[in-house]
Amino acid sequence: MASHLPTTTTATAEKIRIDEEEEEAANEVAVLAEGGSGTWKHAAFHVATTIATPAAYAPLPFALSSLGWPLGVSSLVGGTLATWYSSLLIASLWKWNGQKHITYRLLGQSIFAVASLGNNIAIQIAAGSSLKAVYKYYHPDGALTLQHFIIFFGAFELFLSQFPDIHSLRWVNALCTFSTIGFAGTTIGVTIYNGKKIDRNSVSYSLQGSSSSKAFKAFNALGAIAFSFGDAMLPEIQNTLREPAKKNTYKGVSAAYALIVLSYWQLAFWGYWAFGSQVQPYILSSLTIPQWTIVMANLFAVIQISGCYQIYCRPTYIFFEEKLLSQKTSNRIPFRNHLIRLLLTSVYMVVITLIAAAMPFFGDFVSICGAVGFTPLDFVFPALAYLKAGKMPKNRTVHRSMQIINIAIATWFSVVAVLGCIGAIRFIVEDVRTYKFFHDM
């Protein structure tokens, strides 16, 4: 009997070690539900990073060129006010039915996956384009293609993905917020400079193409504007804040939107003014002089996009970590947490990078993601969820006014989602016919 004691002791020790590892892993996943210690300033950094990314507002001049001045300006201003209002509604639903709704995945279900994945494909293409522009400035005859830079950016994001959560990236996002200001200031200034160097008589603001082409371009533009206000991460951000979380979120969202108004509107209006109907889908591609400032703007864009990318991929990581940790518990496989994270993040990066490199159609992904993902999440869902929650004010006049506003937002932006999807699909089909996979745009 004594000869069996070492074996029994070893087995017991191994079981204890496995149980401890599983408990540690489960606790790591559960951290998300415990709230955080961030301030409203951290919320402002995170919200500004998720919304005011160069990949979001760089296409706005092109969207205006597809709509014209009256409809373009009204769409942009209306989108700004509607998403600010919707963000406040989502913040108010953080605790609903006695539960904390700490992720958009819990609030919006499968629509969130479309928004987050589509967003990261689009912004990875944008980051690759900016890196390529910097490379071509120093090596005009260089052999590296857009696909190389998309891969380089994916590798860097894989490194950042090893940080445990959004709050651990708060200083990265602070840097990204300052890069947003740098990008906006530089790009707006260079756009005005280029616009003044162009013969103003040669700039046309008329809508181009046949009647059907104009209609599809307008539909596509509505999707791009919806994408530019994509903020499918507010519950995750709110969960990193200290109490009172709602009040801190309200202040953070409002501060972030002040920055958005200063950057979005200025770049959209000046970009369209400078280049008219000839403006490119990615405004930096329209700029020509001075080249060193264009390089600086592209570097600001890459820095900012790196933080935005991380915020949008985190809920996907958490979802699969929960699944794998559950599977680990049942199969008694002694993975360590960092190895699980490395595996998950590597698979995610390979998939996103492969799609972005194979179909680098930035404008198309912006529109389809805006129409199918962000319009339902950021415009339709908050309005309907707030009505369903029954959290309307007691004042009869305010109550009725909010009902009308919410129903109007949900109805109109449902139409925008359908029209934007139609326009985006048409242009994706055209680009697939025109270009081969892995085309160096």
N, C-alpha and C positions, 0 to 999 in steps of 0.2 A: 504493500500500500504506500509506503514511504517513497518508493521510486516514482510514484505518480505526482508527488507534491510539486516539483519544479514545473511540470507541464501545466498543472492546475493554476499555480501562481502566475505563470506567464500569460495564460489565457485570460485570467481575471484582470491582470494589469493592462493587457491589450484592449479588453472590453472597456475598462475605465478610460483609457486614453481615447478610444474612438468616441465614447459618449461625451467626453469633454470637448473634443473637436467639433462634434455635431452641435453641442450647446453653444459653443463660441460662434459657429457659422450661423446658427439660427438667430442668435442675438444680433449679429451684424446686419442681417436682413431686417430684423425688427426695429432697428434704430430709426428707420424712416418714420415709424408710427409714433415716435416719442416726442416729436417736436424738436425745436432747436433753440439757438441763442442769438440768432442774427437780429440786426436792427433794421429800421425802415431804409436806412442808407444801403445796407446789403441787398434789400429787396429791390431798390432802385437800380443797383448795379446789375443784378440778375435779370430784371425785366428789360432793362435797356439792352443788355447783351442778347437776349432772346429775340427781341423785336427789331431793334435798330442795327441790324447787321448789314454791311454793304451789299450782300447778296439780295437783301430785301428791298432797299431803296435805290440801288443803282439801276434797276429796270423801270423806275417810275417815270423818267422823262419819255421813255419809249411808250409806256402805257398812255401817257397824255397825248403823244403823237398819233395814237390809234383812236383816240376819242375826240380830239380837238379841245380847244380852250374851255368852252362852257361846260361840257359834260365831264371833261377830265378834271377840272378844278372842283366841281361839285362832288364828283365821285371820291376824290382824294380827301376833301374836307369831311364829307359824310362818313367815309371809312374810318377816319381818325376819331371822330366823336362817337361813332357806334362801338368801336372796339374799346375805347376808354370806358364807356358806360358798361359794356359787357364784362370787362375785367373787374369792375366793382361788384357786379352781380355775382360773378364766380367767387370772388373773395368772401362775399356774404354767405355763400353756400358751403364754406369750409366745414362748418359743423351743421349737419342737417339730419333730421330723424334720429338724433342722439348719437350720430356717428361722425368721425372725422373723415372727410373725403380728401385724402392726402395726395392723390395722384389723379391726373386727367384720365388715366387708364381706368380708374374706378368710376369716374364721372361720365366719360364719353365712350367707354368700351372700345370697339374695334376701329372707330374712326380715328382714334389717336394714332394707331399704328401707321395708317396712311399718311397722316400729317407729319409725324416725326421722321419716318423713313424717307418720304419724298423731300422733306426739308433738307435732310443731310445729304441726299444725292445732289440736289441743286446747289447747295453751298459748297460742297466738295468740288464741283465743277468750277464754281466761281473762284475758289481758292487756287485751284490748279491753273486757271486762266491768269490770275494775278501773278503767281509765281513764274509762269512762262513769260509774262510781259517783262518782269524784272530780269530774267535770264537773257531775253533777247536784247535788252538794252546793253548789257555787258558783252554778250556773245551773239551778234547779229546773224552769224552764219552757223550757230550751234546746231548740233544734230538732235538734241533732246526735244521730245514732242510733248503735247499737252498731257498725254497719258502718263508720261514719266512723273510729271509734277503732281498729278492726281494721286499717284502711288506714294510719292514722297510725303504728301500731306496726310494720307491715310496712315502711314507709319508713325508720324508725329502724334496723330490723334490716338493711336494705339498706346503710345507712351502715356499720354494724359489720362487715358481711360483706366490706368492702374490706381489713380487716386480714388479713395473710397466713396466719396459722395459729392453733391453739389457744393455743400458748405466748405469742403476742403479746397475748393477751387475759387473761393471768394476773392482772393487777391489776383488770381488770373482774370476773373471777370471784372475786377476794378481796372486792371490794365486794359482789358478789352473795351470798357466804357470810355476810357480816355482815348483809345484808338478810334472809337466811333466818332468822337469829337474831332480828332485829327483827320480822319478820313473825310468827314463831312466838310470841315473847313478847307482842307486842301482841294478837294474835288470841286466844291462850289467856286472857290477862287480861280482855279485853273479853267473851269467851265466858262466863267464870265470873261476871263482873259482870252480864251479861244474864240468866244462869241464876238468879241470886239475886233478880233483880227480878221474875221470873215466878212466878206462883202454882204451887208445886211440885205441888199436887194436880191441876192441869190437865195436867201432863206425863205422857204415856203412852209406855210402852216396848214395847207389844204390836205384833206385826207386822200390817200393814194389808193389806186386800184378800182376795180369794178364794184358795183353795189354789193354783190355777195362777198367779195373780198373785204370790203370795208366793214360789213357786218361781222364776219368771223374775226377780224382784227379787234373790233370793239369787244366782242365776247372774250377774246384772249386777254385783252387789257384788264377787264373786270377781274379775271382770275389772278392776274399779276398784282393788282392792287390788294386783293384779299390776302395773297401770300405775304405782301409787305407788312401786314399787321399781324402775322401769325404769332400767337402767344399761347401755345398749348402746354405750357409748363407752370402756370400760375399756382395750382394747388401744391406742386412739389416745392416751389419757391416759398410759398406761405408756410409750409411745414418746417422750414429751416429758421423761422423767426420766433423770437421770444414773445410772450404775452404782453400786451394784448395783440394777438397776431392779426386780427382783422384791421385794427386801426393802423398798425405798422404797414400792412399791405396796401391800404388805401393811400397812405402817404407815399409809399415807394412807387406805386403805380402812377400816381399823379406827377411825381417828380420825373419819372422816366418819360412820361408823355410830354412833359415840357421840353425835354431834350429831343424827342421825336418830332415835335412840331418845328423846332428850330432847324433840324437836319432834313427831314423828309420834304417838307413843303419847299424849302429853299432850293434843294437840289432838283426836285421835280420841275419847279417853275423855271429856274435858270437854265436847266438842261434842255428843256423844250424850247425856250427862247433862243438859246445859242444855236441849236442845230435844226430846229423845226422838224419836219417829217422825215429827215434823213438821220435822225439820232439812232444810235445802235442800241440793241437790247441791254447791253452792259455798258453804262455810260463811259467808263474808262476807255473803251475801244474807240470812242469818238474823239478823244483828246489827242492832240498831236504835239503841242508845245506848251511850256518848256518841258523837255523830257525828264529832267531830274525830279520835277515835282510830280510827274505821273508815276515815276518809280516809287516815290515816297507814299503816294496815295495807295498804290498796290500793296506796299508793305503794311500800311495801316489796315487794309482790308484783310490780309491774311491773318494778322494778329487777332483782329476782332472775330473773324469767322471761326478761329480755333476754339474760342470760348463758347460761342453759340452752338457749335457742333456738339460739345460735351454736354451741354444742358439738355439737348434733345435726345441724346442717346441713353441717358441715365435710366429712365423708366424701362426701356427695353432690357437693359442689363438686369435690373431688379426683378423683372418678370421672369426671366430665364434662370436667374440665380435661385429664386424661390422654387422653380420646378426641379432644378438639378439637386438642390439641397434636400428636397423631399425624396427624390429618387435615391440620393445617397443614404438617407436614413433607412430606406427599405432594403437596399442592397448591401449596406455595410461596407461601402467603398471609402477608404480613408483619404479622400482628397483634402488638400489644404485649401483654405479660402482664396489665397492669392493665385493658386494654380487654376481654380475654378474660374476666377475672374479673367485670368490670362486666356484661357480657352474660349470663354464666351466672347470677350472683346475681340479676339483674333478672328473668330468666325464672322462676327458682325462687320468688322472692318473689311474683310475680304469680299463679302457680299456687296456692301455699299460701294467700295472702290471699283469692283468689277463692273457694276451697272453704270457708274459715273464715267468710267473710262470707255466703255463700249458705246454709250449713247450720250456724248457730251453736248446735248442740246439744252443749254442753260435756260433760255427763255421758255421752252416748252415745259420743262419740269417745274419751273416757277408757276406757270399758269395752271397746270393740272393739279399740282399740290395745293395751290390756293383754292381752286374750285372744289376739289373732292375732299381735301383735308381741313384746311383752315376756315373756309367759309362755314361749314357745319359746326365746327368746334368753337370758333371765336365770335360768330354772329348769331346763328340759329339756336344752337344748344343752350347758351346761357339764358337767352330770353325765355325759352320754353321751360327750362329747368326752374327758373325763378318763379314762373307762374304756377308750376306744379307744386313747388315747395310751400306755396301759400304764405310766403313771408312778406306780403304786400303791406304797406303802411296803413294805419287805422284811419287816417284822414281820408274822407271819401273822395275829395277832389284829386288828391295826390294818387290815391289808389287807382282811380279811373284813368288818370293820365298815364301812369306806369303800365297799366294793362294795354292801353292803345299803343304806346311806344313799343312795348315788347312784341305785341302781335305784328305791328308794322315791320319791325326789324326782322323777325323770323320769316315773315312772308316774302319781303323784298329780297332778302339775301338767299332764300331758297331758290328764287328765280335766278339770282346771280350765279349760284352754284351750278345750276343746270346749263346756263348760257356759257359760263366760263369753261365748263367741261367740254362742251361741244366745240368751242373755239380751240382749246388746247389739243384735243384729239385730232382735229383736222390738221393742225400744224405739225404734230408728231408724225402723222402718216406721211405728210409731204416730205419731212426731213429724212425719214427712214428710206423713202424712195430716192431721195437726192444723194444722200451720203451713205458710205459703207460703215459698218460697225468699226469702232476704234479709229474714227476719222480724226485727224489732227486739225481741230477747228482753229 
